[in-house]
């Protein structure tokens, strides 16, 4: 697994959608989320499972920066 690069999560409070930006690519997460915390948890799972990135700590405590938009 690669180490975690610059990962940002943009959560839109009006549409309840999340956009994940990582390594020059953008991914729209497939679901809607009731809160930014729910989007954050989904983004952590997406980063670990789909992108194969980790932050070097225990996989249950991954960290993704949240930016509200």
N, CA, C and O of each residue as an XYZ file, in Angstrom:
276
protein
N       0.821     -1.187      0.000
C       0.000      0.000      0.000
C       0.864      1.250      0.000
O       1.931      1.282      0.614
N       0.397      2.268     -0.689
C       1.108      3.531     -0.722
C       0.812      4.317      0.542
O      -0.175      4.067      1.234
N       1.691      5.276      0.830
C       1.375      6.155      1.945
C       0.370      7.196      1.468
O       0.275      7.468      0.272
N      -0.365      7.766      2.386
C      -1.432      8.710      2.036
C      -0.840      9.988      1.461
O       0.070     10.581      2.040
N      -1.361     10.398      0.327
C      -0.943     11.657     -0.266
C      -1.931     12.737      0.163
O      -2.728     12.528      1.077
N      -1.878     13.875     -0.488
C      -2.777     14.968     -0.153
C      -4.204     14.595     -0.553
O      -4.538     14.584     -1.738
N      -5.032     14.294      0.427
C      -6.419     13.888      0.193
C      -7.328     14.935      0.806
O      -7.171     15.302      1.971
N      -8.288     15.419      0.009
C      -9.227     16.405      0.516
C     -10.649     15.943      0.235
O     -10.932     15.369     -0.817
N     -11.529     16.197      1.176
C     -12.938     15.874      1.033
C     -13.729     17.169      1.045
O     -13.658     17.941      2.002
N     -14.476     17.403     -0.011
C     -15.340     18.577     -0.101
C     -16.775     18.095      0.084
O     -17.271     17.287     -0.701
N     -17.440     18.594      1.125
C     -18.809     18.184      1.419
C     -19.738     19.352      1.151
O     -19.570     20.429      1.723
N     -20.711     19.145      0.288
C     -21.684     20.168     -0.046
C     -22.911     19.979      0.852
O     -23.616     18.977      0.736
N     -23.160     20.926      1.734
C     -24.249     20.783      2.700
C     -25.630     20.892      2.061
O     -26.602     20.386      2.622
N     -25.739     21.539      0.902
C     -27.042     21.662      0.245
C     -27.460     20.376     -0.458
O     -28.616     19.965     -0.358
N     -26.538     19.740     -1.164
C     -26.876     18.513     -1.887
C     -26.542     17.254     -1.093
O     -26.963     16.160     -1.467
N     -25.791     17.396      0.001
C     -25.348     16.264      0.837
C     -24.487     15.283      0.042
O     -24.501     14.080      0.304
N     -23.745     15.802     -0.921
C     -22.845     14.998     -1.738
C     -21.406     15.285     -1.321
O     -21.114     16.320     -0.723
N     -20.508     14.345     -1.649
C     -19.112     14.492     -1.275
C     -18.208     14.300     -2.484
O     -18.430     13.413     -3.307
N     -17.192     15.140     -2.577
C     -16.197     15.071     -3.637
C     -14.851     14.814     -2.974
O     -14.451     15.550     -2.072
N     -14.155     13.780     -3.412
C     -12.857     13.412     -2.866
C     -11.792     13.744     -3.900
O     -11.884     13.298     -5.044
N     -10.784     14.519     -3.518
C      -9.693     14.892     -4.417
C      -8.405     14.257     -3.913
O      -8.034     14.424     -2.751
N      -7.723     13.526     -4.798
C      -6.511     12.818     -4.397
C      -5.623     12.610     -5.617
O      -6.086     12.126     -6.650
N      -4.370     12.969     -5.503
C      -3.360     12.738     -6.541
C      -3.796     13.271     -7.906
O      -3.607     12.610     -8.927
N      -4.373     14.454     -7.916
C      -4.769     15.078     -9.167
C      -6.037     14.531     -9.786
O      -6.395     14.914    -10.900
N      -6.721     13.647     -9.088
C      -7.974     13.078     -9.592
C      -9.097     13.433     -8.638
O      -8.867     13.701     -7.458
N     -10.316     13.431     -9.161
C     -11.493     13.725     -8.348
C     -12.465     12.568     -8.429
O     -12.667     11.986     -9.495
N     -13.066     12.238     -7.294
C     -14.030     11.149     -7.205
C     -15.270     11.666     -6.494
O     -15.169     12.217     -5.398
N     -16.428     11.497     -7.096
C     -17.681     11.836     -6.422
C     -18.146     10.565     -5.719
O     -18.371      9.537     -6.359
N     -18.287     10.642     -4.415
C     -18.741      9.463     -3.676
C     -20.190      9.175     -4.054
O     -20.977     10.104     -4.232
N     -20.553      7.895     -4.180
C     -21.825      7.519     -4.806
C     -23.092      7.803     -4.004
O     -24.178      7.837     -4.582
N     -22.989      8.002     -2.722
C     -24.182      8.179     -1.900
C     -24.342      9.635     -1.468
O     -23.467     10.470     -1.700
N     -25.479      9.919     -0.836
C     -25.654     11.191     -0.146
C     -25.463     10.916      1.341
O     -25.702      9.805      1.816
N     -25.032     11.939      2.063
C     -24.672     11.752      3.467
C     -25.394     12.774      4.331
O     -25.479     13.943      3.954
N     -25.917     12.362      5.480
C     -26.689     13.272      6.336
C     -25.833     14.343      7.024
O     -26.354     15.366      7.469
N     -24.522     14.103      7.109
C     -23.638     15.054      7.791
C     -22.227     14.921      7.229
O     -21.904     13.971      6.516
N     -21.397     15.907      7.573
C     -20.013     15.827      7.102
C     -19.256     14.692      7.785
O     -18.311     14.144      7.219
N     -19.668     14.342      8.997
C     -19.028     13.222      9.686
C     -19.296     11.906      8.962
O     -18.405     11.064      8.849
N     -20.523     11.730      8.472
C     -20.855     10.520      7.710
C     -20.077     10.489      6.397
O     -19.604      9.432      5.980
N     -19.945     11.630      5.752
C     -19.164     11.706      4.511
C     -17.690     11.421      4.797
O     -17.016     10.769      4.000
N     -17.196     11.904      5.919
C     -15.808     11.671      6.320
C     -15.543     10.182      6.503
O     -14.525      9.673      6.033
N     -16.446      9.480      7.180
C     -16.284      8.042      7.394
C     -16.307      7.289      6.061
O     -15.516      6.369      5.855
N     -17.205      7.675      5.163
C     -17.278      7.032      3.850
C     -16.012      7.311      3.042
O     -15.529      6.433      2.326
N     -15.476      8.518      3.151
C     -14.253      8.871      2.430
C     -13.065      8.076      2.940
O     -12.228      7.637      2.150
N     -12.978      7.884      4.259
C     -11.898      7.078      4.817
C     -11.946      5.663      4.269
O     -10.915      5.107      3.891
N     -13.141      5.074      4.222
C     -13.283      3.716      3.690
C     -12.908      3.681      2.213
O     -12.233      2.751      1.770
N     -13.339      4.688      1.441
C     -13.032      4.748      0.011
C     -11.524      4.840     -0.217
O     -10.981      4.153     -1.082
N     -10.851      5.688      0.558
C      -9.407      5.868      0.418
C      -8.670      4.565      0.710
O      -7.759      4.192     -0.028
N      -9.053      3.873      1.772
C      -8.384      2.626      2.133
C      -8.699      1.503      1.157
O      -7.789      0.812      0.699
N      -9.974      1.310      0.831
C     -10.389      0.146      0.053
C     -10.212      0.330     -1.449
O      -9.709     -0.571     -2.121
N     -10.611      1.467     -1.982
C     -10.589      1.660     -3.430
C      -9.250      2.190     -3.921
O      -8.725      1.706     -4.924
N      -8.698      3.165     -3.239
C      -7.449      3.770     -3.690
C      -6.219      3.079     -3.117
O      -5.114      3.254     -3.631
N      -6.402      2.292     -2.051
C      -5.288      1.567     -1.458
C      -4.290      2.447     -0.745
O      -3.119      2.087     -0.626
N      -4.732      3.595     -0.269
C      -3.843      4.499      0.460
C      -4.002      4.289      1.954
O      -5.061      3.878      2.426
N      -2.946      4.574      2.689
C      -2.987      4.486      4.148
C      -2.152      5.623      4.710
O      -1.325      6.204      4.008
N      -2.370      5.933      5.965
C      -1.583      7.007      6.582
C      -0.484      6.461      7.485
O       0.164      7.223      8.201
N      -0.268      5.140      7.458
C       0.805      4.556      8.241
C       0.417      4.193      9.658
O       1.214      3.600     10.384
N      -0.794      4.539     10.065
C      -1.275      4.186     11.400
C      -2.228      3.017     11.271
O      -2.357      2.429     10.198
N      -2.883      2.687     12.340
C      -3.917      1.659     12.337
C      -4.968      2.034     11.300
O      -5.398      3.187     11.246
N      -5.386      1.076     10.476
C      -6.298      1.374      9.370
C      -7.649      1.907      9.830
O      -8.360      2.523      9.036
N      -8.017      1.691     11.068
C      -9.302      2.191     11.551
C      -9.246      3.662     11.939
O     -10.278      4.257     12.247
N      -8.055      4.256     11.928
C      -7.931      5.663     12.330
C      -7.384      6.531     11.218
O      -6.704      7.519     11.492
N      -7.662      6.189      9.964
C      -7.189      6.986      8.826
C      -7.669      8.419      8.941
O      -8.670      8.693      9.602
N      -6.959      9.333      8.300
C      -7.311     10.738      8.434
C      -7.458     11.362      7.064
O      -6.570     11.243      6.220
N      -8.581     12.027      6.842
C      -8.850     12.740      5.601
C      -9.263     14.149      5.987
O     -10.155     14.331      6.817
N      -8.622     15.150      5.390
C      -8.975     16.540      5.695
C     -10.369     16.853      5.155
O     -10.693     16.488      4.025
N     -11.191     17.527      5.957
C     -12.541     17.903      5.528
C     -12.570     19.397      5.229
O     -12.203     20.220      6.068
N     -13.007     19.729      4.031
C     -13.167     21.116      3.631
C     -14.615     21.325      3.276
O     -15.114     20.682      2.352
N     -15.309     22.199      3.974
C     -16.699     22.470      3.653
C     -16.779     23.421      2.473
O     -16.001     24.366      2.339
N     -17.752     23.130      1.626
C     -17.902     23.961      0.438
C     -19.372     24.158      0.191
O     -19.752     24.831     -0.767
